Amino acid sequence: MPRIRAASVAEHRTMQRRALLDAARTLLSEGGTDALTFPALAERTGLARSSVYEYFRSRAAVVEELCAVDFPVWAAEVEAAMQAAETPADKIEAYVRSQLTLVGDRRHRAVVAISAGELDTGAREKIRAAHGGLVAMVVAALSCIGHPEPRLTAMLLQGVVDAAVRRIELGAAELPTEITEAAVAMALHGVTRSAGSPE
């Protein structure tokens, strides 16, 4: 019986932790990092504020765990889209298009909100490392088309994606599909020209 009870307690704590992370995603996607507070997490989950501290010591700890849980899933979807593409140019297009397709996903919105917020050093380092892994996906494709600066260009390409994400998130006058097509065209045109390919 004690083992069964211990398992039940562990399962309950796991469920509560997941509920807190889910509430954090909602808060981040709705109001950015300013909305992610322990009182708000407590209200969303029905826990006492003191109970939230039993799971996370600080807001940065919530952010770090969200990055650890959500970013790999998001990155795996981008990677799968790139692997399904045939040519290096198609892979670059898939890299841009798949990220912009995921904008409506709460996990993606939460990661974007986290990236834009003021965070402590540990959280910033984790986000930087995660973004580095995402950028690395497109470096090989750029190398295949003979780009002389694949790493630098990959980072700049991610800047185009980030700008398009912000434009979509802000509810700009353009439709999300228009923003996506413009970003894809800009990425492919800029990449092929700087690689020395014909226009």
N, C-alpha and C positions, 0 to 999 in steps of 0.2 A: 504493500500500500504506500509506504513512504516514497518509493521510486515513482509510482504513478502520480502521486501528488507533486513531486519535484518536476516531473515532465509537464504537468498541467500548468504549474507556475511559470516554467520556462516558455511554454507555448503562449501563455497570456502576455508575458513580457515581450515576446517577439511580435505579437499582434499589436500591442500598444506602441512599440517602436515603429512598426510599419505605418500605423495610423498617424503618428507624429510626423513621419517623413512625408506622408501623403498630404497632410495639412500644410506642411512647409512648402510643398510644390504649389499648392493652391494659392497660398499667401504670396509667394514669390511671383507667380504668373499674373496675379491680380494687381499687386501693388509694389513689386520690386523688393529690394532688400530692406527698405524701411518698414515694410509691412511684416517682416519676419521677426516677431518678438515672442518672448515666452508667454506673456499674458494672452496673446492672440492664439498661440499654439494650444494653450490650456483651454481656451474658449472653444476652439474648433474641435477638440477631441473630448471635451467633457472632463478633463483631468484637472486636478488642483495644480496651481503653478509650481508648488514645491515638488509635485510628482514629476513634472517635466524635467526638473534638474536631476532626477534619478536616472534619466536616460541620456541626457546631454548636459555637459558642464557649462556650455556657452553656445551662443548663436553660431560662432565659427565652427563648433563641433558638428552642428546640424548641417551647415554648408559643406563641410568636408565629407560627411557621410553621403550626402546627396550626390556630390561629385563622384564619389567612389561607386555608388550604386547606379546612377543614371547615365553618366557620361559614357561608360563602356557600351551600354545598350545602344545609345544614340550613335556612337562611333561605329559599332558593328553594322548598323543599318546603312551607314554611308559606305563602309567598306564592301558590303554585299552588293550595293548598287554599282560600285566601281568594278568589282570582279565580274559582274554580269556584262559589262561593256567590253567591246572587242578591241577597238583601236585606242591608242594613247589619247587621242583627242576626245573620243567617246568617254573615256574614263574621267578626263578633266570635266567634261560636261556633266557626267553623273555626280561628280564630287560637288559641284555647285548646285545642281538641280535637286539632289537628294536632301541636302541641308535645308534648302528653302521649302521643300515639301513638308519637312518636319516642323515647320514653324508653329503650326497649330497644336502640336503635341505638348501637353503640360510639362513633360520632362524637359523638352527643348526650351520652352519658355522659362522654366525655372533656372536652367543652366545659363541662359542669356542674362537673366536678371542677376544671377550670382556674379557673372563675369563683369557686369557693369557697376557692381556695388563696391563700397569701401570695406575691405576685408583685412584681417590680420595677415601676417607674413606667411604662416603655415597654410592658410586657405588659398592665398594667392599662388603659392608655389605649386600646390596640387592642381589648381586650375591651369597654370602655365604648362605643367607637365602633360596634362590631359590634352590641351590644345596642341602641344608639340606632337603628340601621337597622331592627332587628326591631320595636321599639316604634313606629317611624314608620308601619309598615304598618297599624296599627289606628287611628291618629289620624284618617284620612280617614273611616273607617266611623263613628267616634264623632261626627265633625262632621256627617255625613249624618243622624244621628238627633237633631241639635240639641243635643248636649251642650255646656254652657257652658265646660267645662274639658277639652277633648279630650286635650291633651298630658299634663296631670297624671293624668287618669284612665287613659290608656294605660299610664303608668308603674306606677300602682297595680295595674292589671289584670295586668301582667307579674309583679308581686309575688305575686298569687294563683297564677299559673301556676308560678312558681318554688317556692312553698310546696308545691304539689301534686306537682311533680317530686321534691322532697326526700322527701315522704311515700311516694311510690312507690318511690324508690331505697332507702329505709330498710327496705322490706319490711314496711310497716305491717300491722295486723290487717285493714284493709279491702282488698278486691280493687282492683287498678288501675282496673278499670271503674267501681267505686263512687266512687273518688277523682276520676276524670275527670268523671263526671256531677255530682258535688257542686261541682267547680270551675266547670264550665260554667254550672250553675244560679246559683251565687253571682255569677259574672261578669255574666251577662245580667240578673239581678234588680237587682244594684247599679247597673249602667250605665243601665238603662231608668228606674229610680226617680230617679237623680240627674239624668237628662235631662228629667225632668218628665213621662214617659209614665205612663199608668195602670198600676196593679199588675196 
